[in-house]
Amino acid sequence: MEFFKSKKIAYLIAAMLAGSLVGCGGDDGANGVDGVDGVDGQPGIPGESWTPAVVTNSIATNVNVINYTFGEGTISYEFEVTNENGELVNGLMKAEGKVAALTDKGFINNRTESPINGVEDNVHIGGYGGVNMESSRSPDTEGATLTQIEDGHYEFVLPLKGVDVGTEGIVWLRVGGNSATGIASSTPLVVNKPEGSMSTTTEACYSCHIDYSTSPNRHASYVAQGMDGEVTFVEGCLTCHGSVSREAVNAEGFSVGGYAGNTLSKIGHINHQEFETGFSVMNCSSCHAEPTININVAGPGCTDCHDTGGIPGDILPGNGSDLRKLHEAKAGIDKDKVINDSYKVAGTPLALNDAGLWCTTMSLYKVEGETKTLVDLHSLFEEQKVAHNPDKPINYAGSYPHAVYNDSIVARLTRSYETSYEADGSKTMCYTGVDLTTVPDAGLMASLRVSFTSEDYTDDSESDVLTIHGYTDVVDPVTGDVSSYDRRHAVGPDSCTTCHNSLGNFHKNGNFAEGGLGCVACHNNGQDRKAAGSAPGFGPMVHSMHWGVGSKSLDADDKEVSNAASVIAPQTSCVACHDSGVVDLNAVPNQFIRARAFHVTVDEDGNSQYDDTMMASPITANCYACHTDESALNHMVSNGGTIKQLVPATEWYKLNASESCATCHAEGRSSGIEKYHNFKR
């Protein structure tokens, strides 16, 4: 027999006991109104007995499970039901229970099937059933009963052929939800979950999915809670999407697997292969924070990719073996991690040479702990066109000069430079065509990139390249004063690589490391790249490409489809990037952003022209990337925002925007951004 008592019930009982002990030393019910004792044991109102409020409906249904018991072919639940106000709920007519039994092949919740060729279903493992007294098929499961013992207190007995007194597994319960009573459906509850029997965790899934219950994806309403109110995403999914597929059948044709055709491991291993650009299922550590439980290549989970046909074999415990390393090594992810963690790039502040060109010298360093060792960059560089060369793994080493004002990149000044190498292998780049008259009073800075190829690299395989990014300090071209480049970057260093976990480049020698900081070299406030028609700057681009217009495309049938990230509810997934828990609108620089993408004109030949003499105010540009309807834009514009304002020929970046968004939407204000967006896990 399995017994489980809710902590909430335990606390209630403890409080009741404490109350009874207080009354033992004196008169029960003392301290009534005006010193008049109340009825024994009651709150002290003279002459009145106290009973909990009882109702017959709920908007939110809360369930306190008192215990559950396995018998031979049955499971019995005892529980209390209250509504959103803590009032006891009578008249419950619907309850559902599931058991995913823990077997040698993992968790299985086997369906009850119709006879095949006159043979009755002969496979029973765990099971599912329920009572619905409103239904004409009442009860749903033959022999199931739902009995009200007293106000709000119920017993639910569910016959399941696949359980007995020795069953261990995931026990699931949900009550309410039938229209006749007006009692809302409760959140699915995981009443019991065997510890140490899952290969992944809710925390691992929620590192990308954040809060699946709010997503528009399938089965969002099935996200379960445990007995202490904690989210039990993995256990709730395993109840139906267990370890063995429903498609696995015995000789008579009956399923020996679980309720669903897709196992949870298949959803992770196969269905996630196109999850997001830069995501690799071979980076096992993203989901499996600990070594996986099964190492049997013919067993559940492994057969998703290594299909041996037929029914999966038994689980073979890992006992310390770590298959994550094998997969990550095969995909080169381990070597990419070493490169990413072991190298840093730095450059000298820009300075004029004898020919009047602004120059920087870029150096590559090997980092081991606190020690940095200069690397001969020149000896490792080869502008490869065909394949990886282990002796010369670097195929790109370059930079761009930028104008910086108020810690914001306001222009890229040229793409052209003359190259030479120093005796230590560092690369000096002197830029031609730099015109400082277009950016008066701006400082100068260079963005730096050194790219390593992987073993799988080919000339058209940009994702098999990993880039180390860097930025020089900022120099004042008039005084020569040097200051650090300290761009405001409101995302964490691991924000992008949590989901974009392959570590490889996205495009044009830019990747997802350090919260996408390297991307700012092109996607900055002074260069609107019109990424997927999205928006100017780094922040608006990221917002749009995940949840706005940039996240959508047309399929072969011209039907609009969304990318993987767009199916995660934007209002709850902000924390995936903004992981500090704070987004301070008052800290956003009051400085315009180039906004070519927002202003389109059509020439006399009918061709679209993108005007690059427009600018947007910063908060509006970010918000409009997701909130693209006309009413939202009108609200922003009426409060001083803009997405298309003419840019003066020079010094546009010195102008202050007039948007007043922070007045109402800064954190803590009446309509603070945190009230509608989630910035905390």
C-alpha positions as CSV (number, residue, x, y, z in Angstrom):
1,M,0.0,0.0,0.0
2,E,1.2,3.5,-0.9
3,F,0.3,6.3,1.5
4,F,0.8,10.0,0.9
5,K,-0.4,12.9,3.0
6,S,-0.4,16.5,1.7
7,K,1.7,19.0,3.6
8,K,-1.2,21.4,3.4
9,I,-3.5,19.0,5.2
10,A,-0.7,18.3,7.8
11,Y,-0.5,22.0,8.5
12,L,-4.2,22.2,8.9
13,I,-4.2,19.3,11.3
14,A,-1.3,20.8,13.3
15,A,-3.2,24.1,13.6
16,M,-6.3,22.3,14.8
17,L,-4.3,20.4,17.4
18,A,-2.6,23.6,18.5
19,G,-6.0,25.3,18.9
20,S,-7.4,22.4,21.0
21,L,-4.3,22.4,23.3
22,V,-4.8,26.1,24.0
23,G,-8.3,25.4,25.2
24,C,-7.2,22.6,27.6
25,G,-6.1,24.9,30.4
26,G,-9.3,27.0,30.7
27,D,-12.8,27.4,29.4
28,D,-13.4,26.5,25.8
29,G,-14.7,29.3,23.7
30,A,-13.5,32.1,26.1
31,N,-12.7,35.6,24.9
32,G,-16.1,36.1,23.2
33,V,-17.7,39.4,22.3
34,D,-17.7,41.9,25.3
35,G,-16.2,39.2,27.5
36,V,-19.0,36.8,27.0
37,D,-17.9,33.3,26.3
38,G,-18.8,31.8,23.0
39,V,-20.1,28.3,22.3
40,D,-17.5,25.6,23.1
41,G,-14.7,25.4,20.6
42,Q,-16.1,28.2,18.4
43,P,-14.6,31.6,17.5
44,G,-16.4,33.2,20.4
45,I,-19.6,34.7,19.0
46,P,-22.2,34.2,21.7
47,G,-24.8,31.5,21.1
48,E,-23.7,30.7,17.5
49,S,-21.9,27.6,16.3
50,W,-19.3,28.0,13.6
51,T,-19.0,25.8,10.5
52,P,-16.9,26.3,7.4
53,A,-18.7,27.9,4.4
54,V,-20.0,25.4,1.9
55,V,-20.7,26.2,-1.8
56,T,-21.6,24.2,-4.9
57,N,-19.5,26.0,-7.5
58,S,-16.0,27.3,-8.1
59,I,-14.1,29.5,-10.5
60,A,-10.8,27.8,-9.3
61,T,-10.9,24.3,-7.9
62,N,-8.3,23.5,-5.3
63,V,-7.7,19.9,-4.2
64,N,-5.9,18.7,-1.0
65,V,-5.1,15.0,-1.4
66,I,-5.3,13.3,2.0
67,N,-4.1,9.9,0.8
68,Y,-4.3,7.4,-2.0
69,T,-4.2,3.6,-1.7
70,F,-3.4,0.8,-4.3
71,G,-5.4,-2.4,-4.1
72,E,-5.6,-5.4,-6.3
73,G,-6.9,-3.8,-9.5
74,T,-7.9,-0.5,-7.9
75,I,-6.7,2.8,-6.7
76,S,-8.6,4.9,-4.1
77,Y,-8.1,8.6,-3.6
78,E,-9.3,10.6,-0.6
79,F,-9.3,14.4,-1.0
80,E,-10.9,17.7,0.0
81,V,-12.1,20.3,-2.5
82,T,-12.3,24.0,-1.9
83,N,-12.9,27.0,-4.2
84,E,-11.0,30.1,-4.9
85,N,-12.1,31.6,-1.5
86,G,-11.2,28.5,0.5
87,E,-14.8,27.4,0.9
88,L,-15.7,23.7,0.8
89,V,-17.2,22.6,-2.4
90,N,-20.1,20.1,-2.5
91,G,-21.7,18.4,-5.5
92,L,-18.6,17.2,-7.3
93,M,-19.6,14.9,-10.1
94,K,-16.4,14.4,-12.1
95,A,-12.9,12.9,-11.2
96,E,-10.2,11.4,-13.4
97,G,-7.2,9.3,-12.3
98,K,-4.1,8.0,-14.1
99,V,-1.2,5.7,-13.1
100,A,2.0,5.5,-15.2
101,A,3.4,2.4,-13.6
102,L,7.2,2.2,-13.2
103,T,8.4,-0.9,-15.1
104,D,11.7,-2.3,-16.3
105,K,11.1,-0.3,-19.5
106,G,10.2,2.9,-17.7
107,F,6.8,4.5,-17.1
108,I,3.8,3.0,-18.9
109,N,0.2,4.0,-18.7
110,N,-1.4,1.4,-21.0
111,R,-4.7,2.0,-22.7
112,T,-7.6,-0.4,-22.4
113,E,-8.3,-1.6,-26.0
114,S,-11.1,-3.2,-27.8
115,P,-10.9,-6.9,-28.6
116,I,-8.9,-7.9,-31.7
117,N,-10.1,-10.9,-33.7
118,G,-12.2,-12.0,-30.7
119,V,-9.3,-11.8,-28.3
120,E,-9.7,-9.6,-25.2
121,D,-7.0,-7.1,-24.4
122,N,-4.4,-9.0,-22.5
123,V,-2.0,-6.1,-21.6
124,H,-2.6,-4.1,-18.4
125,I,0.0,-1.7,-17.1
126,G,-1.0,1.2,-15.0
127,G,-4.1,2.8,-16.6
128,Y,-6.5,5.7,-16.8
129,G,-10.2,6.1,-16.0
130,G,-12.8,8.3,-14.3
131,V,-16.3,9.1,-13.2
132,N,-18.5,11.7,-14.9
133,M,-22.0,11.6,-13.4
134,E,-23.2,14.2,-15.9
135,S,-22.4,12.0,-18.8
136,S,-24.9,9.5,-20.3
137,R,-22.0,7.0,-20.1
138,S,-21.9,7.4,-16.4
139,P,-19.7,6.2,-14.9
140,D,-16.9,6.3,-17.6
141,T,-15.0,3.4,-16.0
142,E,-17.1,0.4,-15.0
143,G,-17.2,0.1,-11.2
144,A,-15.7,3.6,-10.5
145,T,-17.3,5.6,-7.8
146,L,-17.1,9.1,-6.5
147,T,-18.6,9.4,-3.0
148,Q,-19.0,12.6,-0.9
149,I,-18.1,11.6,2.7
150,E,-18.9,15.0,4.2
151,D,-18.8,18.6,3.2
152,G,-16.0,19.0,0.6
153,H,-14.6,15.6,1.5
154,Y,-14.6,12.9,-1.2
155,E,-13.5,9.3,-1.9
156,F,-12.8,8.3,-5.5
157,V,-12.4,4.6,-6.2
158,L,-11.1,3.7,-9.7
159,P,-10.8,0.2,-10.9
160,L,-7.5,-0.3,-13.0
161,K,-6.5,-3.8,-14.1
162,G,-2.9,-2.7,-14.4
163,V,-2.2,-1.9,-10.7
164,D,-1.9,-3.9,-7.5
165,V,-0.7,-3.4,-4.0
166,G,3.0,-3.3,-5.1
167,T,2.6,-0.8,-7.9
168,E,5.0,2.1,-8.0
169,G,4.7,4.9,-10.5
170,I,3.4,8.4,-11.2
171,V,-0.1,8.9,-9.7
172,W,-2.2,11.6,-11.3
173,L,-5.6,13.2,-10.3
174,R,-7.9,15.9,-11.7
175,V,-11.4,16.7,-10.5
176,G,-14.3,19.0,-11.6
177,G,-14.8,20.5,-15.1
178,N,-18.3,19.3,-15.9
179,S,-20.8,22.0,-17.0
180,A,-23.8,20.7,-14.9
181,T,-22.2,21.6,-11.6
182,G,-20.4,24.9,-12.3
183,I,-17.3,23.4,-10.6
184,A,-14.2,24.4,-12.6
185,S,-11.6,21.8,-13.5
186,S,-8.7,21.6,-11.1
187,T,-5.1,21.8,-12.2
188,P,-3.8,18.2,-12.9
189,L,-2.1,17.0,-9.8
190,V,0.9,14.6,-9.6
191,V,0.1,12.9,-6.3
192,N,3.2,10.7,-6.3
193,K,6.4,10.7,-8.4
194,P,9.1,8.2,-7.8
195,E,12.3,10.0,-7.0
196,G,15.4,9.5,-9.1
197,S,13.6,7.8,-12.0
198,M,13.5,10.7,-14.5
199,S,16.3,11.6,-16.9
200,T,15.4,15.3,-17.1
201,T,13.7,17.9,-14.9
202,T,11.1,20.6,-15.1
203,E,13.8,23.2,-14.6
204,A,15.7,21.9,-17.7
205,C,12.6,22.1,-19.9
206,Y,11.5,25.5,-18.4
207,S,14.9,27.0,-19.2
208,C,13.5,27.4,-22.7
209,H,9.8,26.8,-22.3
210,I,9.6,29.1,-19.2
211,D,6.0,28.4,-18.4
212,Y,4.4,25.8,-20.8
213,S,1.0,26.2,-19.2
214,T,0.7,29.7,-20.8
215,S,1.9,28.7,-24.2
216,P,-0.4,28.2,-27.2
217,N,1.1,24.7,-27.7
218,R,-0.9,21.5,-27.5
219,H,-1.8,20.2,-24.0
220,A,-0.8,23.4,-22.2
221,S,-3.7,22.8,-19.8
222,Y,-2.1,19.5,-18.8
223,V,0.8,21.0,-17.0
224,A,0.6,19.5,-13.6
225,Q,1.4,20.5,-10.1
226,G,2.8,18.5,-7.2
227,M,1.4,18.4,-3.7
228,D,3.3,21.5,-2.5
229,G,2.1,23.6,-5.5
230,E,5.4,23.1,-7.5
231,V,5.2,22.6,-11.2
232,T,5.8,19.0,-12.2
233,F,6.1,19.4,-16.0
234,V,8.1,16.3,-16.7
235,E,6.1,14.0,-14.5
236,G,2.8,15.3,-15.8
237,C,3.9,14.7,-19.4
238,L,5.2,11.2,-18.6
239,T,1.8,10.2,-17.3
240,C,0.7,9.9,-21.0
241,H,3.9,10.3,-23.0
242,G,5.7,7.6,-21.1
243,S,8.8,5.5,-21.9
244,V,7.3,3.1,-24.5
245,S,5.2,4.2,-27.4
246,R,1.7,3.0,-27.9
247,E,2.8,1.7,-31.3
248,A,4.8,-1.1,-29.7
249,V,2.5,-4.2,-29.8
250,N,2.5,-7.8,-28.8
251,A,1.8,-10.9,-31.0
252,E,-2.0,-10.4,-30.7
253,G,-1.7,-6.7,-31.7
254,F,-2.3,-5.1,-28.3
255,S,-0.2,-2.2,-27.3
256,V,2.5,-3.0,-24.6
257,G,3.3,0.7,-24.5
258,G,1.8,3.9,-23.0
259,Y,-1.2,6.1,-23.7
260,A,0.5,8.2,-26.4
261,G,2.3,7.3,-29.6
262,N,5.0,10.0,-28.9
263,T,7.1,9.2,-25.9
264,L,8.5,12.1,-23.9
265,S,12.0,11.1,-25.0
266,K,10.9,11.1,-28.7
267,I,9.5,14.6,-28.2
268,G,12.8,15.6,-26.8
269,H,15.1,13.8,-29.2
270,I,13.2,13.8,-32.5
271,N,10.6,16.6,-32.4
272,H,13.1,19.1,-31.0
273,Q,15.6,18.6,-33.8
274,E,14.1,21.7,-35.6
275,F,13.3,23.4,-32.4
276,E,15.3,26.6,-33.1
277,T,18.2,27.9,-35.1
278,G,21.4,27.0,-33.4
279,F,19.8,24.2,-31.3
280,S,21.4,20.8,-31.3
281,V,19.9,17.7,-29.6
282,M,23.4,16.4,-29.5
283,N,24.1,18.9,-26.7
284,C,22.6,16.6,-24.2
285,S,23.5,18.6,-21.2
286,S,20.9,21.2,-22.1
287,C,18.1,18.9,-21.1
288,H,19.9,16.2,-19.1
289,A,21.5,18.1,-16.3
290,E,22.7,14.8,-14.8
291,P,23.8,11.6,-16.7
292,T,20.9,9.8,-18.2
293,I,19.3,6.8,-16.5
294,N,19.4,4.3,-19.4
295,I,22.5,3.3,-21.4
296,N,20.9,0.4,-23.2
297,V,21.0,1.3,-26.9
298,A,18.1,-1.1,-27.5
299,G,16.1,0.4,-24.6
300,P,13.6,3.3,-24.2
301,G,15.0,6.7,-25.2
302,C,18.0,5.4,-27.1
303,T,15.7,3.7,-29.6
304,D,14.3,7.1,-30.6
305,C,17.5,7.6,-32.7
306,H,19.0,4.1,-32.7
307,D,15.9,2.3,-33.9
308,T,16.4,-1.5,-33.4
309,G,12.8,-2.3,-34.3
310,G,10.1,-4.1,-32.2
311,I,9.5,-3.6,-28.5
312,P,12.2,-1.6,-26.7
313,G,14.4,-3.6,-24.3
314,D,14.7,-3.0,-20.6
315,I,16.5,0.0,-19.0
316,L,20.1,-0.7,-18.3
317,P,21.2,1.7,-15.5
318,G,24.1,4.0,-16.2
319,N,25.8,3.5,-12.8
320,G,27.9,6.6,-13.5
321,S,28.4,6.2,-17.2
322,D,27.8,9.5,-19.0
323,L,26.5,9.2,-22.5
324,R,26.2,12.9,-22.8
325,K,29.9,13.2,-23.3
326,L,29.9,10.7,-26.1
327,H,27.1,12.5,-28.0
328,E,28.6,16.0,-27.5
329,A,32.0,14.8,-28.6
330,K,30.6,13.3,-31.8
331,A,28.9,16.6,-32.7
332,G,32.0,18.5,-31.8
333,I,30.2,20.4,-29.1
334,D,32.8,19.6,-26.5
335,K,35.5,21.1,-28.7
336,D,33.4,24.2,-29.4
337,K,33.0,24.6,-25.6
338,V,36.7,24.4,-25.2
339,I,37.3,27.1,-27.9
340,N,34.6,29.3,-26.5
341,D,35.9,29.1,-22.9
342,S,39.6,29.1,-23.8
343,Y,40.1,32.1,-26.1
344,K,39.6,35.8,-25.8
345,V,40.2,38.5,-28.3
346,A,41.3,42.0,-27.6
347,G,42.4,45.1,-29.6
348,T,44.2,48.3,-28.9
349,P,42.3,51.6,-28.9
350,L,42.1,53.1,-32.4
351,A,45.1,55.4,-33.1
352,L,46.3,57.3,-36.2
353,N,49.3,55.9,-38.0
354,D,51.8,57.9,-40.1
355,A,49.6,57.7,-43.1
356,G,46.7,59.3,-41.3
357,L,44.6,56.1,-41.0
358,W,42.9,54.9,-37.8
359,C,44.3,51.5,-36.8
360,T,43.8,48.8,-34.2
361,T,46.0,45.8,-33.4
362,M,43.9,42.7,-32.7
363,S,45.4,39.9,-30.5
364,L,44.2,36.4,-29.6
365,Y,44.8,35.1,-26.1
366,K,44.6,31.5,-24.7
367,V,42.9,31.7,-21.3
368,E,43.7,29.2,-18.5
369,G,42.3,30.3,-15.2
370,E,43.7,33.7,-14.4
371,T,46.5,33.3,-16.9
372,K,46.3,34.8,-20.5
373,T,48.8,33.7,-23.0
374,L,49.3,35.5,-26.4
375,V,48.6,33.2,-29.4
376,D,50.2,33.6,-32.8
377,L,47.1,34.5,-34.7
378,H,48.8,34.7,-38.0
379,S,50.2,31.1,-37.8
380,L,46.7,29.7,-37.2
381,F,44.9,31.7,-39.9
382,E,44.0,30.4,-43.3
383,E,41.2,31.8,-45.4
384,Q,39.8,28.4,-46.0
385,K,37.3,27.7,-48.8
386,V,36.9,23.9,-48.7
387,A,37.4,22.1,-45.4
388,H,38.7,22.3,-41.8
389,N,42.5,22.4,-41.4
390,P,43.5,21.4,-37.8
391,D,46.9,23.2,-38.2
392,K,45.2,26.4,-39.3
393,P,41.7,26.3,-37.7
394,I,41.0,30.1,-38.0
395,N,39.3,31.1,-41.2
396,Y,38.3,34.7,-40.4
397,A,40.0,37.5,-38.4
398,G,38.6,40.9,-39.0
399,S,37.0,44.0,-37.5
400,Y,34.8,47.1,-38.2
401,P,35.4,50.7,-36.9
402,H,32.4,52.3,-35.2
403,A,31.3,55.7,-34.0
404,V,30.1,55.6,-30.4
405,Y,28.1,58.3,-28.6
406,N,26.7,57.9,-25.1
407,D,27.8,54.2,-25.1
408,S,25.7,53.6,-28.2
409,I,27.0,52.6,-31.6
410,V,25.7,55.3,-34.0
411,A,27.5,54.3,-37.2
412,R,29.8,51.9,-38.9
413,L,32.4,54.0,-40.6
414,T,33.9,51.7,-43.3
415,R,34.4,48.1,-44.3
416,S,37.8,48.6,-45.8
417,Y,41.1,48.2,-44.2
418,E,44.8,47.5,-44.9
419,T,46.3,44.5,-43.1
420,S,49.7,43.7,-41.6
421,Y,50.9,41.3,-39.0
422,E,53.2,42.0,-36.0
423,A,56.1,39.8,-35.0
424,D,54.0,38.1,-32.3
425,G,51.3,37.2,-34.9
426,S,48.8,39.9,-33.9
427,K,46.9,41.5,-36.7
428,T,46.9,45.2,-37.4
429,M,44.1,46.7,-39.4
430,C,44.2,50.3,-40.6
431,Y,40.9,51.6,-41.9
432,T,40.5,53.4,-45.2
433,G,37.6,55.8,-46.0
434,V,36.8,56.8,-42.4
435,D,34.8,60.1,-42.5
436,L,34.4,61.6,-39.0
437,T,32.5,64.6,-40.4
438,T,29.3,62.5,-40.4
439,V,29.7,61.7,-36.6
440,P,30.9,64.9,-34.8
441,D,31.7,64.5,-31.1
442,A,31.4,60.7,-31.4
443,G,34.2,58.4,-30.1
444,L,35.8,55.6,-32.1
445,M,35.7,51.9,-31.3
446,A,36.4,48.7,-33.2
447,S,34.5,45.4,-33.1
448,L,36.7,42.3,-33.4
449,R,36.0,38.8,-34.6
450,V,38.2,35.7,-34.8
451,S,36.4,32.6,-36.2
452,F,37.4,28.9,-35.7
453,T,36.2,26.1,-37.9
454,S,35.0,22.8,-36.6
455,E,36.0,19.3,-37.9
456,D,32.7,19.2,-39.9
457,Y,33.3,22.5,-41.6
458,T,32.7,22.9,-45.3
459,D,32.8,26.0,-47.4
460,D,29.0,26.4,-47.2
461,S,28.6,25.3,-43.5
462,E,28.5,28.6,-41.6
463,S,27.0,27.0,-38.5
464,D,30.2,24.8,-38.2
465,V,32.2,27.9,-37.3
466,L,32.6,29.4,-33.8
467,T,33.5,33.1,-33.4
468,I,35.2,34.8,-30.5
469,H,34.0,38.4,-30.3
470,G,35.5,41.5,-28.7
471,Y,35.3,45.3,-28.6
472,T,38.1,47.8,-28.1
473,D,38.0,50.7,-25.7
474,V,36.6,54.0,-27.1
475,V,39.0,56.8,-28.0
476,D,38.1,60.5,-28.4
477,P,39.5,61.4,-31.9
478,V,40.2,65.0,-30.8
479,T,41.7,64.6,-27.4
480,G,43.0,61.1,-27.6
481,D,41.3,60.2,-24.2
482,V,40.4,56.6,-23.8
483,S,37.3,55.2,-22.0
484,S,35.8,51.7,-21.8
485,Y,33.0,50.6,-24.2
486,D,30.2,49.9,-21.8
487,R,27.0,49.4,-23.9
488,R,23.9,48.8,-21.9
489,H,23.0,45.1,-22.6
490,A,19.9,44.0,-20.7
491,V,20.3,40.3,-21.2
492,G,22.4,37.7,-19.4
493,P,25.6,36.1,-20.8
494,D,23.9,32.7,-21.1
495,S,20.5,33.9,-22.3
496,C,20.9,33.0,-25.9
497,T,22.9,29.8,-25.6
498,T,20.3,28.3,-23.3
499,C,18.1,27.6,-26.3
500,H,20.6,28.3,-29.1
501,N,22.9,25.7,-27.6
502,S,25.1,24.6,-30.5
503,L,27.6,27.5,-29.9
504,G,28.1,27.8,-33.6
505,N,27.7,30.9,-35.7
506,F,24.2,32.1,-36.7
507,H,25.4,34.1,-39.8
508,K,28.2,36.3,-40.9
509,N,30.6,35.3,-38.1
510,G,28.1,36.3,-35.4
511,N,26.9,33.8,-32.8
512,F,24.9,33.5,-29.6
513,A,27.6,33.7,-27.0
514,E,27.6,36.4,-24.3
515,G,23.9,37.1,-24.8
516,G,24.5,37.9,-28.5
517,L,26.8,40.8,-27.7
518,G,28.8,40.1,-30.9
519,C,25.6,40.7,-33.0
520,V,25.6,44.3,-31.8
521,A,28.5,45.0,-34.2
522,C,26.0,45.0,-37.0
523,H,22.6,45.2,-35.2
524,N,23.1,48.4,-33.4
525,N,21.4,51.8,-32.9
526,G,23.2,53.3,-35.9
527,Q,22.6,50.5,-38.4
528,D,19.2,49.3,-39.1
529,R,19.7,45.9,-40.7
530,K,16.0,45.2,-41.4
531,A,16.3,41.7,-40.0
532,A,13.4,39.8,-41.4
533,G,11.5,43.0,-41.9
534,S,11.6,43.4,-38.1
535,A,12.9,46.5,-36.5
536,P,16.0,48.6,-35.9
537,G,18.7,47.8,-33.3
538,F,19.5,44.7,-31.4
539,G,16.6,44.7,-28.9
540,P,13.8,45.3,-31.4
541,M,15.3,42.8,-33.7
542,V,15.4,40.1,-31.0
543,H,11.8,40.8,-29.9
544,S,10.5,40.8,-33.5
545,M,12.4,37.7,-34.7
546,H,11.1,35.7,-31.7
547,W,7.5,37.0,-31.4
548,G,6.8,39.7,-33.9
549,V,6.6,40.0,-37.7
550,G,10.1,38.5,-38.0
551,S,9.0,35.3,-36.4
552,K,6.6,34.4,-39.1
553,S,7.1,33.1,-42.6
554,L,5.1,31.4,-45.4
555,D,5.1,27.7,-46.0
556,A,4.9,26.0,-49.4
557,D,1.1,26.6,-49.5
558,D,1.5,30.3,-48.6
559,K,0.2,29.7,-45.2
560,E,1.7,31.7,-42.4
561,V,3.8,29.7,-40.0
562,S,5.6,30.8,-36.9
563,N,9.1,29.8,-35.7
564,A,9.6,27.7,-32.6
565,A,10.1,30.6,-30.2
566,S,6.9,32.4,-31.2
567,V,4.8,29.5,-29.8
568,I,6.1,30.3,-26.3
569,A,3.9,33.0,-24.8
570,P,5.8,36.2,-25.1
571,Q,4.5,37.8,-21.9
572,T,5.8,34.9,-19.8
573,S,9.0,34.2,-21.6
574,C,10.7,37.6,-21.2
575,V,12.8,36.0,-18.4
576,A,14.5,33.7,-20.9
577,C,16.6,36.7,-22.0
578,H,16.1,39.3,-19.3
579,D,17.3,37.0,-16.5
580,S,18.3,39.7,-13.9
581,G,14.6,40.1,-12.9
582,V,14.7,43.8,-13.7
583,V,13.9,45.7,-16.9
584,D,14.3,49.4,-15.9
585,L,12.7,51.6,-18.5
586,N,14.1,54.7,-16.8
587,A,17.6,53.3,-17.7
588,V,16.9,53.2,-21.4
589,P,19.0,56.0,-23.0
590,N,16.8,58.8,-24.3
591,Q,18.4,58.5,-27.7
592,F,17.0,57.7,-31.1
593,I,17.7,54.5,-33.2
594,R,18.1,54.3,-36.9
595,A,14.8,53.0,-38.4
596,R,15.0,52.2,-42.0
597,A,12.8,49.2,-41.8
598,F,9.8,51.2,-40.7
599,H,9.6,53.6,-43.6
600,V,8.9,52.2,-47.0
601,T,8.3,54.2,-50.2
602,V,7.5,53.0,-53.7
603,D,9.3,54.5,-56.6
604,E,7.8,55.2,-60.0
605,D,8.6,51.7,-61.2
606,G,6.8,50.1,-58.3
607,N,9.9,49.1,-56.4
608,S,10.0,49.3,-52.6
609,Q,12.6,51.7,-51.2
610,Y,13.7,51.6,-47.6
611,D,14.5,55.1,-46.4
612,D,17.5,55.1,-44.1
613,T,17.0,58.7,-43.1
614,M,14.4,57.8,-40.4
615,M,14.7,57.2,-36.7
616,A,12.6,55.6,-33.9
617,S,12.4,56.3,-30.2
618,P,14.0,53.4,-28.2
619,I,11.2,52.1,-26.0
620,T,8.6,52.4,-28.8
621,A,10.9,50.5,-31.2
622,N,11.2,47.7,-28.7
623,C,7.6,47.5,-27.8
624,Y,6.3,47.9,-31.4
625,A,8.4,44.9,-32.4
626,C,5.8,42.7,-30.6
627,H,2.8,45.0,-30.2
628,T,2.3,45.7,-33.9
629,D,-1.4,46.5,-34.1
630,E,-2.6,50.0,-35.0
631,S,-4.1,50.8,-31.6
632,A,-0.9,49.9,-29.8
633,L,1.1,52.1,-32.1
634,N,-1.4,55.0,-31.7
635,H,-1.0,54.7,-27.9
636,M,2.8,54.9,-28.2
637,V,2.7,57.8,-30.6
638,S,0.2,59.7,-28.5
639,N,2.7,59.5,-25.6
640,G,5.6,60.8,-27.6
641,G,6.9,57.7,-29.3
642,T,7.8,57.4,-32.9
643,I,8.9,54.7,-35.4
644,K,9.5,57.0,-38.3
645,Q,10.8,60.4,-37.7
646,L,13.1,62.3,-40.1
647,V,16.8,62.2,-39.2
648,P,18.9,65.4,-39.6
649,A,21.9,65.1,-41.8
650,T,24.3,65.1,-38.9
651,E,24.1,64.8,-35.1
652,W,20.7,63.0,-35.1
653,Y,22.0,60.8,-32.3
654,K,22.3,63.8,-30.0
655,L,18.6,64.5,-30.1
656,N,16.3,63.4,-27.2
657,A,13.2,61.4,-27.9
658,S,10.0,62.7,-26.3
659,E,8.4,59.4,-25.4
660,S,7.0,59.2,-21.8
661,C,6.5,55.4,-21.6
662,A,8.4,55.1,-18.3
663,T,5.9,57.4,-16.5
664,C,3.3,54.7,-16.5
665,H,5.2,51.5,-17.5
666,A,8.4,51.6,-15.4
667,E,8.5,48.9,-12.8
668,G,6.4,49.7,-9.7
669,R,4.2,52.2,-11.6
670,S,0.5,51.9,-12.1
671,S,0.8,50.0,-15.3
672,G,4.4,48.7,-14.7
673,I,5.8,46.5,-17.4
674,E,6.3,43.7,-14.8
675,K,2.5,43.4,-14.3
676,Y,2.2,42.1,-17.9
677,H,5.6,40.5,-18.6
678,N,7.4,37.9,-16.6
679,F,11.0,38.8,-15.6
680,K,11.4,36.3,-12.7
681,R,11.5,32.5,-12.8
